[in-house]
Amino acid sequence: MDLIGLDTYTDFVDAKHIKGYAEMAQIKKPFGFTEFGPHGASDPGNYDYLRFISGSAEDFPGRCSL
């Protein structure tokens, strides 16, 4: 079984800021965000990773499994 994934580095977790999701969702294979984190040179230690989880569940329903 193949898996597909998308890397995203953004401070805004929504379909407007995460590019490529719609195209990946068209492929009928298991999908995941393989890498994610803050955009730019911000301090990753201060990034709210829980925001990524809640944004994923809200903006990518049906494909997000937590």
C-alpha positions as CSV (number, residue, x, y, z in Angstrom):
1,M,0.0,0.0,0.0
2,D,1.3,3.4,-0.9
3,L,1.1,6.4,1.4
4,I,1.1,10.0,0.3
5,G,1.9,13.1,2.3
6,L,2.2,16.8,2.2
7,D,4.8,19.0,3.9
8,T,3.6,22.4,5.2
9,Y,5.2,25.2,7.1
10,T,2.7,27.9,8.0
11,D,1.4,29.8,10.9
12,F,-2.1,29.5,9.6
13,V,-3.7,26.0,9.5
14,D,-6.5,26.3,6.9
15,A,-7.1,25.3,3.3
16,K,-6.3,28.8,2.1
17,H,-2.7,28.6,3.5
18,I,-1.9,24.9,3.0
19,K,-1.4,24.5,-0.7
20,G,-1.7,21.2,-2.5
21,Y,-4.2,19.6,-0.1
22,A,-7.1,19.6,-2.6
23,E,-4.9,17.8,-5.2
24,M,-3.7,15.2,-2.7
25,A,-7.2,14.5,-1.5
26,Q,-8.2,13.5,-5.0
27,I,-5.7,10.6,-4.9
28,K,-7.4,7.6,-3.3
29,K,-4.5,6.6,-1.0
30,P,-3.9,7.1,2.7
31,F,-2.8,10.7,3.3
32,G,-0.9,12.5,6.1
33,F,0.9,15.7,6.8
34,T,4.4,14.3,6.8
35,E,6.1,17.5,8.0
36,F,4.7,20.6,9.5
37,G,5.7,23.5,11.6
38,P,6.0,27.3,11.7
39,H,6.7,29.5,8.7
40,G,10.0,31.3,8.4
41,A,12.6,31.8,11.1
42,S,10.2,31.9,14.0
43,D,11.2,29.9,17.1
44,P,9.8,26.4,16.7
45,G,9.9,26.0,20.5
46,N,7.2,28.7,20.7
47,Y,5.0,27.3,17.9
48,D,1.6,26.1,19.1
49,Y,1.4,22.6,17.6
50,L,-2.0,22.1,19.1
51,R,-3.2,24.8,16.7
52,F,-2.1,22.5,13.8
53,I,-4.2,19.6,15.2
54,S,-7.4,21.6,15.7
55,G,-7.0,23.4,12.4
56,S,-6.5,20.1,10.6
57,A,-9.6,18.7,12.1
58,E,-11.6,21.8,11.3
59,D,-10.4,22.6,7.8
60,F,-9.7,19.1,6.5
61,P,-12.7,17.0,7.7
62,G,-13.0,13.4,6.5
63,R,-9.3,13.1,5.8
64,C,-8.0,14.0,9.3
65,S,-7.6,11.3,11.9
66,L,-6.1,12.3,15.2
